[in-house]
């Protein structure tokens, strides 16, 4: 279990203080995994599976670590069994541990594993928003079009409930939502849609193609190309920053989302605003 983290990361703090304070999680982690902690800005030398030696920060960049914590689970042969890009709350994180510990990646996708083994106490229906594109979804991107954010949700999703209740209600998030087109897709929906690259697929099949395993996930497109995604638990500061990262096309000049976040937070401080990463 490779853990990529950094100092001052509230999601890393939650992983350590919330998830790893729960006995079932601690016991499973100790029983089934060898844990190695890596600093995304660190200079320690790391020898990767191919024998190449580089610094922690160089390895994090090579592996395209965009969120902290990122956890990469390797099987006995060194193949990636599961990658968790961001923070998972305790029950979902425990489900990830069970998936890898049981070598379930050899039998079914993590998305199917969660659907069969994990259900949260949450709303049985999806939430609507006035800024969602109206169905049937025609997501093909034309020259000069705004970036597109596709929200993948399911019923019985506590994180989806929180996203609508808190994330989409914040003024700073609303300001960024106004700069992009936003479509909502249900992971299990058989309804046909037109993808950004012009193909006609069911929502369910498209979600499987994109390997969407976490709900809610948000996948951003600029033109027909995916340019960024959120596939873990985020609070409003990181939610607004993700939309801004794409709507401003900052991803073109700064491929590291973490460096973009640092610059954005520093700019806020220069304006006399103190960013709250967890509020």
Protein Blocks (a to p, Z undefined) as FASTA:
>chain_A
ZZdddehiaklmmmmmmmmmpfklmmmmmmmpccddddfkbcbdcddfkopacdfklmmm
mnopabdcddddddfkopafbdcedjddfklmmmmmmmmmnommmmbcfklmmmmmoccd
ddfbdcddfkbccddddfbdcehiacdddddddehifklmmmmmmmmmpmklmmmmmmpc
cddddfklcbdcddfkopacdfklmmmmnopabdcdddddehjbdfbdcdbdcdfklmmm
mmmmmmnommmmmmblklmmmmmmmmmmmnopacdfkZZ
